[in-house]
Amino acid sequence: MSNSSNPVVVTIGVFDGVHAGHRQVLGIAKSIASSLNGSLTAATFDPPPKAFLSPDSFAGLLTLPKRRAELLRENGVDHVETLKFNDAMAHMSSDEFVEDILIAGLNAQVVIVGRNFRFGHRASGTVETLQTLSKKFGFEVRIVDLVGDSTAWSSTRIRTAIAAGRVEGARKLLGRPHRVSGLVVHGDHRGREIGFPTANIDVVGGLLIPADGVYAGLLWIDGVAHKSAISVGTNPTFDDVTTRRVEAYVIGQTNLDLYGKSFDLDFVSHIREMVSFAGIPELIAAMDNDVLTAAKDLETYLVESGK
């Protein structure tokens, strides 16, 4: 370990979602950095290794790199380094990863990782490998064992819940609602014609979109949260919609001009599955009920979360 009086403490991982397990690691890492009078760097990967190596089986991102960095800083990280995961990195040996990334790139003097951390070509490096290499390259390794339901604290498990529409369960594990971001674009304006003008949302960056269905959520525009009922899917009542859409109806608002605006959309609760209705009157009746349910769910969420 370096003799520097202000050592660089590095914790490394994907950190997609910055979920409860991540935050426990970050809390321990921050405590260690503070005890050493050092700075804390979090190194994350873009894209996640699984997304690069097995794109067809990767469900989608929980957080874009910018959002991930914001969340990491909110949890005590002084510096965030986003490492580009590419073919060259995928083929690095364990020694090369430590020498080129941890030492030369990050100037790591203390490295903090979870017990299941893997690195190097074909994830051949383990925490034991890292401890061995720390003696060769002159840094210290500290292993964090999570306390609590560590099996649930998994980005993969959270993605599975979201992909199945279980956004409440994902919210509990994330510590906040799952969020997608993008732009409001023009749709077919059918919602406006039946009294429910919606913002048709172009989700960016490979963020994971929940399963088809109706949800309660918050549409953030220019820093203001709008209570919304959200529809995800093709709306099978109409046979001319062939691609999945994410549409948000801002509750109680019929004249908002949202086109072209950037947005964040938080999924708070699942209301129902996507259903094909016999006609427009049945659809409108269901949407009336969806809006009432969404308003109730959102009021409960805002009170419970103190927002």
C-alpha positions in Angstrom: 0.0 0.0 0.0 1.2 3.5 -0.8 2.6 5.7 2.0 0.4 8.6 0.8 -1.3 10.3 3.7 -4.4 10.6 1.5 -4.9 7.2 -0.1 -7.2 6.6 -3.1 -9.8 4.1 -2.0 -11.5 2.4 -5.0 -14.7 0.3 -5.0 -15.4 -1.4 -8.3 -18.5 -3.0 -9.8 -21.3 -2.5 -12.3 -23.5 -0.7 -9.8 -26.4 -0.7 -12.2 -29.4 0.6 -10.2 -27.3 1.5 -7.1 -29.6 -0.8 -5.1 -29.7 -1.7 -1.5 -26.7 -4.1 -1.7 -24.6 -1.5 -3.6 -25.4 1.1 -1.0 -24.3 -1.1 1.8 -20.9 -1.6 0.0 -20.7 2.1 -0.6 -21.4 2.9 3.0 -18.6 0.6 4.2 -16.3 1.9 1.6 -17.0 5.5 2.6 -16.3 4.6 6.2 -13.0 3.0 5.3 -12.0 6.0 3.1 -12.9 8.4 5.9 -10.9 6.4 8.5 -7.9 6.6 6.2 -8.4 10.3 5.4 -8.7 9.2 1.8 -10.9 9.8 -1.2 -13.4 7.3 -2.4 -13.6 6.5 -6.1 -16.4 4.2 -7.5 -15.5 2.5 -10.8 -18.4 1.3 -12.9 -18.7 -0.3 -16.4 -20.5 1.0 -19.5 -22.0 -1.2 -20.8 -22.3 -3.8 -18.1 -20.2 -6.8 -19.0 -23.3 -9.0 -19.4 -24.8 -6.6 -21.8 -21.6 -6.6 -23.9 -20.9 -10.3 -23.8 -24.5 -11.6 -24.0 -26.6 -8.8 -25.5 -29.5 -11.1 -26.6 -30.1 -12.3 -23.0 -29.6 -8.9 -21.3 -33.0 -7.5 -20.3 -32.0 -3.8 -20.1 -30.4 -1.1 -18.0 -31.7 0.0 -14.6 -29.7 3.3 -14.9 -27.9 5.2 -17.6 -24.2 6.1 -16.7 -25.1 9.7 -15.9 -27.9 8.8 -13.5 -25.7 6.0 -12.0 -23.0 8.6 -11.3 -25.5 10.9 -9.6 -26.7 8.1 -7.4 -23.2 7.0 -6.5 -22.3 10.6 -5.5 -25.4 10.8 -3.4 -24.1 7.8 -1.5 -20.8 9.4 -0.5 -18.6 8.7 -3.5 -16.1 11.5 -4.2 -15.2 10.5 -7.8 -16.9 8.3 -10.4 -15.0 6.6 -13.2 -17.0 5.0 -15.9 -14.9 2.2 -17.5 -15.7 1.4 -21.2 -16.3 -2.3 -21.3 -15.2 -3.4 -24.8 -13.5 -6.3 -26.5 -10.1 -5.2 -25.3 -11.2 -5.1 -21.7 -13.1 -8.4 -22.1 -9.8 -10.1 -23.1 -7.7 -8.6 -20.3 -6.0 -11.1 -18.0 -6.4 -10.7 -14.3 -2.9 -9.3 -14.1 -3.5 -6.8 -16.9 -6.8 -5.7 -15.4 -5.1 -4.9 -12.1 -2.1 -3.3 -13.6 -3.8 -1.3 -16.4 -7.1 -0.4 -14.7 -6.7 -0.4 -10.9 -3.1 0.8 -10.7 -2.4 2.8 -13.8 -5.9 4.0 -14.5 -7.4 4.5 -11.0 -4.2 4.8 -8.8 -5.9 2.5 -6.3 -4.2 2.1 -3.0 -7.1 0.4 -1.2 -9.6 -1.7 -3.3 -13.0 -2.6 -1.8 -15.1 -5.3 -3.4 -18.0 -7.6 -2.6 -17.3 -11.3 -1.9 -18.7 -12.3 -5.4 -16.5 -9.8 -7.4 -15.0 -11.3 -10.6 -12.7 -9.8 -13.1 -10.4 -10.5 -16.0 -10.9 -12.7 -19.2 -13.9 -15.0 -18.8 -14.3 -13.6 -15.2 -11.4 -15.8 -14.2 -10.3 -13.5 -11.4 -11.8 -13.9 -8.0 -11.3 -12.0 -4.7 -8.6 -14.5 -3.8 -6.9 -13.7 -7.1 -7.2 -10.0 -6.3 -5.6 -10.5 -2.8 -2.7 -12.4 -4.4 -2.2 -9.6 -7.0 -2.3 -6.9 -4.3 0.9 -8.2 -2.9 2.5 -8.1 -6.3 1.3 -4.6 -7.1 1.4 -3.0 -3.7 -2.2 -2.2 -2.7 -4.6 -3.4 0.0 -7.8 -5.4 -0.6 -10.8 -5.3 1.7 -13.7 -7.7 1.1 -17.2 -6.7 2.0 -19.7 -9.3 3.2 -23.2 -8.1 2.9 -25.6 -8.3 5.9 -29.3 -9.0 5.1 -31.1 -10.5 2.1 -28.1 -10.4 -0.2 -29.8 -12.9 -2.6 -32.5 -10.2 -3.3 -29.8 -7.5 -3.7 -29.1 -8.4 -7.3 -29.5 -6.2 -10.3 -30.5 -9.3 -12.3 -33.3 -10.1 -9.8 -34.5 -6.5 -10.0 -34.5 -6.6 -13.8 -36.5 -9.8 -13.7 -39.1 -8.2 -11.4 -39.4 -5.1 -13.7 -39.7 -7.2 -16.8 -42.5 -9.1 -15.2 -44.3 -5.8 -14.2 -43.6 -6.2 -10.5 -42.5 -2.6 -10.1 -43.4 -2.4 -6.4 -41.0 -5.2 -5.5 -38.3 -3.6 -7.6 -39.0 -0.2 -5.9 -38.3 -1.8 -2.5 -35.0 -3.3 -3.6 -33.9 -0.2 -5.4 -35.0 2.1 -2.6 -36.9 4.2 -5.2 -39.1 3.7 -8.3 -37.5 2.3 -11.4 -37.0 5.2 -13.8 -36.8 5.5 -17.6 -35.8 8.7 -19.5 -36.2 10.1 -22.9 -38.2 12.5 -25.1 -41.9 13.1 -25.6 -42.7 12.5 -29.2 -45.9 12.7 -31.4 -48.1 9.6 -31.5 -51.4 9.0 -33.1 -53.3 11.4 -30.8 -55.9 8.8 -30.1 -55.8 9.4 -26.4 -56.7 13.1 -26.9 -59.6 12.1 -29.0 -61.2 10.0 -26.2 -60.4 12.5 -23.4 -57.1 11.1 -22.2 -54.3 13.1 -23.9 -51.1 11.1 -23.3 -47.4 11.9 -23.7 -45.9 9.3 -26.0 -42.5 8.6 -24.7 -39.4 7.6 -26.6 -37.3 5.8 -24.0 -33.5 6.2 -24.6 -30.4 4.3 -23.9 -31.5 0.7 -23.6 -33.3 1.3 -20.3 -35.5 -1.6 -19.2 -39.2 -1.0 -19.9 -41.6 -2.8 -17.6 -44.0 -5.5 -18.9 -47.1 -4.5 -20.9 -49.7 -3.2 -18.6 -51.0 -0.1 -16.8 -49.1 1.6 -14.0 -49.1 4.5 -11.7 -46.1 6.8 -11.9 -44.5 10.2 -11.8 -43.6 12.1 -15.0 -40.8 14.5 -14.2 -40.7 17.5 -16.6 -38.4 20.5 -15.8 -37.9 19.2 -12.3 -41.6 19.0 -11.6 -43.3 15.7 -10.8 -46.7 15.1 -12.4 -49.0 12.3 -11.1 -49.6 10.0 -14.1 -51.3 6.8 -15.3 -49.0 5.0 -17.6 -49.7 2.5 -20.4 -47.1 0.2 -21.7 -47.7 -2.0 -24.7 -49.5 -2.1 -28.1 -53.0 -1.3 -26.7 -54.8 -4.3 -28.2 -58.2 -2.6 -28.4 -56.8 -1.0 -31.6 -55.5 -3.4 -34.2 -53.3 -0.8 -36.0 -50.8 -0.4 -33.1 -48.0 -2.9 -33.8 -45.1 -1.6 -31.7 -44.8 -1.3 -27.9 -45.4 2.2 -26.6 -44.9 4.0 -23.3 -47.6 6.6 -22.8 -48.3 8.7 -19.7 -51.5 10.5 -19.0 -50.9 13.4 -16.6 -53.8 13.1 -14.2 -56.1 16.1 -14.3 -54.2 17.9 -17.1 -55.5 18.1 -20.6 -53.6 21.1 -22.0 -49.9 20.4 -21.2 -47.6 21.0 -24.2 -44.9 18.3 -23.6 -43.7 17.6 -27.1 -40.0 17.6 -27.5 -39.3 17.9 -23.8 -36.9 15.6 -22.0 -38.5 13.6 -19.2 -37.9 11.1 -16.4 -40.7 8.6 -15.7 -40.9 6.7 -12.4 -42.9 3.5 -12.2 -44.5 3.4 -8.7 -47.1 0.6 -8.9 -48.7 -1.9 -11.2 -52.5 -1.4 -11.7 -53.5 -4.1 -14.2 -52.5 -6.2 -17.2 -53.0 -4.9 -20.7 -56.5 -5.9 -21.9 -58.4 -5.8 -25.3 -61.7 -4.2 -24.8 -64.9 -4.7 -26.9 -65.1 -1.0 -27.8 -64.3 2.6 -26.9 -66.9 2.9 -24.1 -65.5 -0.1 -22.3 -61.9 1.3 -22.7 -62.9 4.7 -21.4 -64.6 3.2 -18.4 -61.5 1.2 -17.6 -59.2 4.2 -18.1 -61.4 6.2 -15.7 -60.9 3.5 -13.1 -57.1 3.3 -13.9 -56.8 7.1 -13.2 -58.6 6.8 -9.9 -56.4 3.9 -8.8 -53.2 5.6 -10.0 -54.1 8.8 -8.0 -54.7 6.8 -4.9 -51.5 4.7 -5.2 -49.5 7.8 -5.9 -50.9 9.7 -2.9 -50.1 6.8 -0.6 -46.5 6.6 -2.1 -45.9 10.3 -1.7 -47.1 10.3 1.9 -45.1 7.2 2.8 -41.9 8.4 1.1 -42.3 11.9 2.6 -42.3 13.6 -0.8 
